[in-house]
Amino acid sequence: MKYRTRIYHTGEQKAEMWDRWLRVETINSTGRAFDRGHSSISGQFERAGGIRPCAWRIDNYHLNTGT
């Protein structure tokens, strides 16, 4: 049996997955769009509880810690 190598999705790909989720597309169709099975796509949604995670932001105050 040939195993597929692990694919790490980019932020852009994850955003596309969440957009498809919000358009109420099935996980199977989303998996086909990324050439993956539904089980590898569903993990993205399960970890977040089905709610799109917010984008991380860092304030300038935290970036300027040397002053």
C-alpha positions in Angstrom: 0.0 0.0 0.0 1.3 3.4 -0.9 1.0 6.1 1.7 0.6 9.8 0.8 3.1 12.2 2.2 1.8 14.8 4.7 0.7 18.1 3.2 0.8 21.2 5.2 -1.8 23.6 3.9 -0.9 27.3 3.5 -2.9 30.0 5.0 -4.5 30.7 1.6 -5.6 27.1 1.3 -7.0 27.1 4.8 -9.0 30.2 4.0 -10.4 28.6 0.9 -11.4 25.6 3.0 -13.3 27.8 5.4 -14.9 29.8 2.6 -16.2 26.5 1.2 -17.4 25.5 4.7 -19.3 28.8 5.0 -20.9 28.2 1.6 -22.2 24.9 3.0 -20.2 22.7 0.5 -19.7 19.2 1.6 -16.4 18.0 3.1 -16.2 15.5 0.3 -16.3 18.1 -2.4 -13.8 20.3 -0.6 -11.5 17.3 -0.3 -11.8 16.7 -4.0 -10.9 20.3 -4.7 -7.6 19.8 -2.8 -7.0 16.3 -4.1 -7.4 14.9 -0.6 -9.8 12.6 1.2 -12.5 14.0 3.3 -10.8 12.7 6.5 -7.8 14.9 6.0 -10.0 18.0 5.4 -12.3 17.4 8.3 -9.5 17.7 10.8 -9.2 21.4 10.0 -12.8 21.9 11.0 -12.8 19.6 14.0 -9.8 21.4 15.7 -11.7 24.7 15.5 -15.1 23.2 16.5 -16.6 24.2 13.2 -16.0 27.9 13.8 -13.5 29.8 11.7 -10.5 30.9 13.8 -9.8 34.6 14.0 -6.7 36.0 12.3 -3.7 36.6 14.6 -2.5 40.1 14.9 0.5 41.5 16.8 0.3 45.1 18.0 3.2 47.4 17.3 3.7 47.8 21.1 4.7 44.1 21.3 7.0 44.4 18.3 8.9 47.3 19.9 10.0 45.6 23.1 13.6 46.8 22.8 12.8 50.4 23.7 
